Amino acid sequence: MKYALLNPYWSFEGSIYFGCPEPHLPLEYGYAKSLLERQGHEVLIIDGHLDNLTNRDIATHVAAFQPNFTVVTTAPSYLFWRCAPPELRIPQALVRQLDSKAGTLVAIGPHASTTPTTTLRKLGVQAVVMGEPEEILPQLAGKSCDEWREIASLSYLHKRDVYVQGVPHASDMATLPALEWPAEMIRRHQHHHHRFDIPPCGPGAEVETSRGCPYHCSFCAKDNFRNRYRRRPLAVVLDEIDGLLAQGVEYIYFIDEIFLPHADLLEALAARRVSIGIQTRIDLWNQAMLDLLGRAGCVSMEAGVESISPEGRALLDKQCKLSTDELAERLIYAKKSIPFVQANLLDAKLDDMRAVDAWRRHLQRYGVWANAPVPLFPYPGSPDYIRKWGHADEQAWERAHAHYLMEYKAFSDIQEDQPLPLSQLERDPTSHA
């Protein structure tokens, strides 16, 4: 059978989304393609974002391919599933461009995982995968809608009835292959995510060494996707990295929810000529491991501190055992071997802003960047959302979005435009037609 895996051309005007607007490798589609091809299926990845394709361009490619299944994602890439744009305007606009030659339409992503019936309704697709999609998509092949009842982690519309089956899926990381990308795709991927030390000279790439996180911070919407911490086999990760290096990649950003200090991986990276970026918690690293991280080629570290007060960190369920002064000391030590170190701060509404400004200035004197505290969006499915309103329902995204706009008048320091209401965004979707 034939599968078309679509990544739209993403734009974020009027959105609360403050993640990186650049294209990133669609890791979820890379894994799915490998697993589908193992079963003899024909697969086409169409990346509108990386290839700068309009929705009409994408629809034309799909019509020429004539797939049995067309898959659309609701977030730019795995990297941003935890902080995806709340609105579905971009996938909505793409789905409207597709015709009957697209076959059965399936959605994946954080919206499909957290609010499957809402996603079915808003996108007008036949099915959505709840959780990680790689191992579920192959199960659709050769089955009629009547037989979809055998597939867990699937929600779908059949004969006017909506079915929600099982819980969000977690893939077996031991069986996912080392990804291989076409040389032309890597050549076009010049973006180096969250890198600030030098301008890019060669291609960048994204890789994951693990999924999930052993912590349960209140603001993190991971419980319905990429939840339980799982490492990929080291040999598989290194095969993938070596393939990228052979294609000229000079910088790799690890998209792990939390990049933990594993000496075996760091020592292997130190033996290779590559620069890396990570996102982690500084309280998990001692001085010796930070030294090794520097030798492994780390040039960019995002460290989740979130709050400068013990009360704020407790409110966010950080389970941090270090004091604020100790966190600062460890960040400053990291800067000795890592060119760019950032402490990520969130607005927990408990911290004195004068104290926050003083703490930021202290770090900046040592070359460590700390952002202005970012407003907390209560993502549906996160502990914060559940505490406020319970489990996500049909109005979950609208409720969270309206609350966010009501609570905050200023947003991220990288957002210039005032966000628009969710209903307006989805009523007048940007189509990149």
WOQUI-V337520 format. One record per helix or strand. SS is the DSSP state (2 for helix, 1 for strand). FROM is the first residue (numbers start at 1). TO is the last residue. If there is no record, write none. Layout:
SS;FROM;TO / SS;FROM;TO
This chain:
1;2;7 / 2;27;38 / 1;42;47 / 2;48;51 / 2;55;65 / 1;69;73 / 2;78;83 / 2;89;97 / 2;100;102 / 1;104;108 / 2;110;114 / 2;116;123 / 1;127;129 / 1;131;131 / 2;134;140 / 2;145;150 / 1;154;158 / 1;161;165 / 1;169;169 / 2;183;188 / 1;204;207 / 1;210;211 / 1;230;231 / 2;234;246 / 1;251;254 / 2;263;270 / 1;275;280 / 2;282;284 / 2;287;295 / 1;298;306 / 2;310;315 / 2;324;334 / 1;340;346 / 2;353;365 / 1;369;370 / 1;374;374 / 2;383;389 / 2;396;407 / 2;422;427
